Amino acid sequence: MSDYSLPARKPYQLPVARLLVILTAAAFLEELLVLFFVSILPPMPRTAKYLLDATLLSALIFPIFYFLVFRPMSRNITELRQAEDDLRTVSVAFESKDPILITDAQASILRANKAFLKMSGYSPEELIGKNPRILKTDRYGEDYYKRMWNQLLRNGSWSGESRIRDKQGNEFSLDIVITAVKNDRQETTHYVAIYMM
């Protein structure tokens, strides 16, 4: 199973304050240019001068606003819609019939789906912030877990059979797939464990 990578972030986006400074400076310089151009034209009625000034200024400012504001904004809206669709899909998948546990990079439990809570007998409050070690049985020695972690760190995933202990102390065998979730710098941010009964 391959690592799931989050989409790469854009290398550079203008901060809002810097964008405002650029737009203000561009509008100021373009207005000076338009005023200079209109002043060297032969005399014309005041209304025609104002219309020419507004038309030239609009024609010069539009490309700047388009490339610095409208185009990035429309891309961001598209990306936000895609992210919402992805979150909806992940949410449905997370509440599948298979028990799922999500930890951070240090293996502290962040989330467990309903199927996992039902299987383990724990409430979310009893699991969140804990290490999955609380489910560990005495069946496997430290070598087993070292091999598991070595493969997980090396390959980004591990699958195999394991035994867990529920809140009441009952032990049962399950197949588990653990996958590392990596960011755009290939650093592990989370682990997702899917238990197959």
The 8 nearest C-alpha neighbors of each residue, nearest first, counted from 0:
[[1, 156, 2, 178, 155, 157, 154, 176],
 [0, 2, 3, 155, 156, 178, 154, 179],
 [3, 1, 155, 179, 4, 180, 178, 0],
 [2, 4, 180, 181, 1, 5, 179, 178],
 [5, 3, 181, 182, 2, 180, 6, 183],
 [4, 6, 182, 183, 7, 181, 3, 180],
 [7, 5, 4, 8, 183, 182, 9, 3],
 [8, 6, 183, 5, 9, 182, 4, 184],
 [7, 9, 10, 6, 183, 11, 5, 182],
 [8, 10, 11, 7, 12, 6, 183, 75],
 [9, 11, 8, 12, 7, 13, 183, 6],
 [12, 10, 9, 13, 8, 14, 71, 7],
 [13, 11, 14, 9, 10, 71, 15, 18],
 [12, 14, 18, 15, 17, 11, 16, 67],
 [13, 15, 17, 16, 18, 12, 19, 11],
 [14, 16, 18, 17, 19, 13, 20, 12],
 [17, 15, 19, 18, 14, 20, 13, 21],
 [16, 18, 20, 14, 19, 15, 21, 13],
 [17, 19, 15, 21, 16, 20, 13, 22],
 [20, 18, 22, 16, 17, 21, 23, 15],
 [19, 21, 17, 23, 18, 22, 24, 16],
 [22, 20, 18, 24, 19, 23, 25, 17],
 [21, 23, 25, 19, 24, 20, 26, 18],
 [24, 22, 26, 20, 25, 21, 19, 27],
 [23, 25, 27, 21, 26, 22, 20, 28],
 [24, 26, 22, 28, 23, 27, 21, 29],
 [25, 27, 29, 23, 24, 28, 30, 22],
 [28, 26, 24, 30, 25, 29, 23, 31],
 [29, 27, 31, 25, 30, 26, 24, 32],
 [28, 30, 32, 26, 31, 27, 25, 33],
 [29, 31, 33, 27, 32, 28, 34, 26],
 [32, 30, 28, 34, 29, 33, 35, 27],
 [31, 33, 29, 35, 30, 34, 36, 28],
 [32, 34, 30, 36, 35, 31, 37, 29],
 [35, 33, 31, 37, 36, 32, 38, 30],
 [34, 36, 38, 32, 33, 37, 31, 39],
 [35, 37, 33, 34, 38, 39, 32, 40],
 [36, 38, 34, 40, 35, 39, 33, 52],
 [39, 37, 35, 36, 40, 34, 41, 33],
 [38, 40, 36, 37, 35, 41, 42, 34],
 [41, 39, 37, 38, 42, 36, 43, 35],
 [40, 42, 43, 39, 38, 37, 44, 48],
 [43, 41, 40, 44, 38, 39, 48, 45],
 [42, 44, 45, 41, 48, 47, 40, 46],
 [43, 45, 47, 46, 48, 42, 49, 50],
 [44, 46, 48, 47, 49, 43, 50, 42],
 [47, 45, 49, 48, 44, 50, 43, 51],
 [46, 48, 50, 44, 49, 45, 51, 43],
 [47, 49, 45, 51, 46, 50, 52, 44],
 [50, 48, 52, 46, 51, 47, 53, 45],
 [51, 49, 47, 53, 52, 48, 54, 46],
 [50, 52, 54, 48, 49, 53, 47, 55],
 [51, 53, 49, 55, 50, 54, 48, 56],
 [54, 52, 56, 50, 51, 55, 57, 49],
 [55, 53, 51, 57, 56, 52, 50, 58],
 [56, 54, 58, 52, 57, 53, 51, 59],
 [55, 57, 53, 59, 58, 54, 60, 52],
 [58, 56, 60, 54, 59, 55, 61, 53],
 [57, 59, 55, 56, 61, 60, 54, 62],
 [58, 60, 56, 57, 61, 55, 62, 29],
 [61, 59, 57, 63, 62, 58, 56, 64],
 [60, 62, 64, 63, 58, 59, 57, 65],
 [63, 61, 65, 64, 60, 66, 59, 58],
 [64, 62, 60, 65, 66, 61, 67, 59],
 [65, 63, 68, 61, 67, 62, 66, 60],
 [64, 66, 69, 62, 63, 68, 70, 67],
 [67, 65, 63, 70, 64, 68, 62, 69],
 [66, 68, 64, 65, 63, 69, 71, 70],
 [69, 67, 64, 65, 71, 70, 66, 72],
 [68, 70, 65, 72, 71, 73, 64, 66],
 [69, 71, 73, 72, 66, 65, 68, 74],
 [72, 70, 74, 73, 69, 68, 75, 67],
 [73, 71, 75, 69, 74, 70, 68, 76],
 [72, 74, 76, 70, 75, 71, 69, 77],
 [73, 75, 71, 77, 72, 76, 78, 70],
 [74, 76, 78, 72, 77, 73, 79, 71],
 [75, 77, 79, 73, 78, 74, 72, 80],
 [76, 78, 74, 80, 75, 79, 73, 81],
 [77, 79, 75, 81, 76, 80, 82, 74],
 [80, 78, 82, 76, 81, 77, 75, 83],
 [79, 81, 83, 77, 82, 78, 76, 84],
 [80, 82, 78, 84, 79, 83, 85, 77],
 [81, 83, 85, 79, 84, 80, 86, 78],
 [84, 82, 86, 80, 85, 81, 79, 87],
 [85, 83, 81, 87, 82, 86, 88, 80],
 [84, 86, 82, 88, 83, 87, 89, 81],
 [87, 85, 89, 83, 88, 84, 90, 82],
 [86, 88, 90, 84, 85, 89, 83, 91],
 [89, 87, 85, 91, 86, 90, 92, 84],
 [90, 88, 92, 86, 91, 87, 93, 85],
 [89, 91, 93, 87, 88, 92, 86, 94],
 [90, 92, 88, 94, 93, 89, 87, 95],
 [91, 93, 89, 95, 94, 90, 88, 87],
 [94, 92, 90, 91, 95, 89, 112, 99],
 [93, 95, 91, 92, 112, 90, 113, 96],
 [96, 94, 92, 97, 93, 91, 114, 98],
 [95, 97, 114, 98, 94, 113, 93, 115],
 [98, 96, 95, 195, 114, 194, 99, 193],
 [97, 99, 115, 114, 194, 193, 112, 96],
 [100, 98, 193, 112, 192, 115, 111, 194],
 [99, 101, 111, 192, 191, 110, 193, 102],
 [102, 100, 191, 110, 109, 190, 108, 111],
 [103, 101, 108, 106, 109, 107, 190, 189],
 [102, 104, 189, 106, 105, 107, 188, 190],
 [103, 105, 189, 188, 106, 187, 190, 102],
 [104, 106, 103, 107, 102, 189, 130, 188],
 [107, 105, 102, 103, 104, 130, 108, 131],
 [108, 106, 130, 128, 102, 129, 103, 105],
 [107, 109, 102, 127, 128, 129, 110, 130],
 [110, 108, 102, 127, 101, 128, 107, 103],
 [111, 109, 101, 100, 108, 127, 112, 102],
 [110, 112, 100, 99, 115, 101, 116, 113],
 [111, 113, 115, 114, 99, 94, 98, 116],
 [114, 112, 116, 115, 117, 94, 111, 98],
 [113, 115, 98, 117, 112, 116, 96, 118],
 [116, 114, 98, 118, 112, 117, 113, 99],
 [117, 115, 113, 119, 121, 118, 114, 120],
 [116, 118, 114, 120, 115, 119, 113, 121],
 [119, 117, 115, 116, 120, 114, 165, 98],
 [120, 118, 165, 116, 121, 117, 115, 166],
 [119, 121, 117, 166, 116, 118, 165, 122],
 [122, 120, 119, 116, 166, 125, 123, 126],
 [121, 123, 125, 124, 116, 126, 120, 117],
 [122, 124, 126, 125, 127, 121, 111, 116],
 [125, 123, 122, 126, 127, 121, 128, 129],
 [124, 126, 122, 123, 121, 127, 129, 128],
 [127, 125, 123, 129, 124, 128, 108, 122],
 [128, 126, 108, 109, 129, 124, 123, 125],
 [127, 129, 108, 107, 126, 109, 130, 125],
 [130, 128, 107, 126, 108, 127, 131, 133],
 [129, 131, 107, 132, 106, 108, 133, 128],
 [132, 130, 133, 134, 129, 108, 106, 135],
 [133, 131, 135, 130, 134, 129, 136, 163],
 [132, 134, 131, 135, 130, 129, 164, 136],
 [135, 133, 164, 163, 132, 131, 165, 136],
 [136, 134, 132, 163, 133, 164, 137, 162],
 [137, 135, 138, 163, 164, 162, 134, 139],
 [136, 138, 139, 135, 140, 162, 163, 164],
 [137, 139, 136, 140, 162, 135, 161, 163],
 [140, 138, 137, 143, 141, 136, 144, 142],
 [139, 141, 142, 143, 138, 144, 137, 145],
 [140, 142, 144, 143, 145, 139, 146, 137],
 [143, 141, 145, 140, 144, 146, 139, 147],
 [144, 142, 146, 141, 145, 140, 139, 147],
 [143, 145, 147, 141, 146, 142, 148, 140],
 [144, 146, 142, 148, 147, 143, 149, 141],
 [147, 145, 149, 143, 144, 148, 142, 150],
 [146, 148, 144, 150, 145, 149, 151, 143],
 [149, 147, 151, 145, 150, 146, 152, 144],
 [150, 148, 146, 152, 151, 147, 153, 145],
 [149, 151, 153, 147, 148, 152, 154, 146],
 [150, 152, 156, 155, 148, 157, 154, 149],
 [153, 151, 149, 150, 155, 154, 148, 156],
 [152, 154, 150, 151, 155, 149, 156, 148],
 [155, 153, 151, 156, 150, 152, 157, 1],
 [156, 154, 151, 179, 152, 2, 153, 178],
 [157, 155, 178, 151, 154, 177, 179, 0],
 [156, 158, 151, 177, 176, 150, 147, 178],
 [159, 157, 176, 175, 177, 156, 160, 174],
 [160, 158, 174, 175, 161, 176, 157, 173],
 [159, 161, 174, 173, 175, 172, 162, 158],
 [160, 162, 173, 172, 174, 159, 163, 175],
 [163, 161, 172, 171, 173, 170, 136, 164],
 [162, 164, 134, 135, 170, 171, 136, 165],
 [163, 165, 170, 134, 169, 168, 136, 135],
 [164, 166, 119, 168, 167, 169, 120, 134],
 [165, 167, 120, 168, 121, 119, 164, 169],
 [166, 168, 165, 169, 120, 164, 119, 170],
 [169, 167, 165, 164, 166, 170, 134, 163],
 [170, 168, 164, 165, 167, 171, 166, 163],
 [171, 169, 164, 163, 168, 162, 165, 172],
 [170, 172, 162, 163, 173, 164, 169, 165],
 [171, 173, 162, 161, 163, 160, 170, 174],
 [174, 172, 161, 196, 160, 195, 162, 175],
 [173, 175, 160, 195, 159, 194, 161, 196],
 [176, 174, 194, 158, 159, 193, 160, 195],
 [175, 177, 158, 193, 192, 157, 178, 194],
 [178, 176, 192, 157, 156, 191, 158, 175],
 [177, 179, 156, 191, 190, 155, 180, 2],
 [178, 180, 190, 155, 2, 189, 156, 187],
 [181, 179, 189, 3, 187, 188, 190, 2],
 [182, 180, 187, 4, 185, 186, 188, 179],
 [181, 183, 185, 5, 184, 186, 4, 187],
 [182, 184, 7, 185, 5, 6, 4, 181],
 [185, 183, 182, 186, 181, 7, 187, 4],
 [186, 184, 181, 182, 183, 187, 4, 180],
 [187, 185, 181, 184, 182, 188, 183, 180],
 [186, 188, 181, 180, 189, 104, 179, 185],
 [187, 189, 104, 181, 180, 103, 186, 182],
 [190, 188, 103, 104, 180, 102, 187, 179],
 [189, 191, 179, 102, 178, 101, 180, 103],
 [192, 190, 101, 178, 177, 100, 179, 193],
 [191, 193, 177, 100, 176, 99, 101, 194],
 [192, 194, 99, 176, 175, 98, 177, 195],
 [195, 193, 175, 98, 174, 97, 99, 173],
 [196, 194, 174, 97, 173, 175, 193, 98],
 [195, 173, 194, 174, 97, 172, 98, 175]]
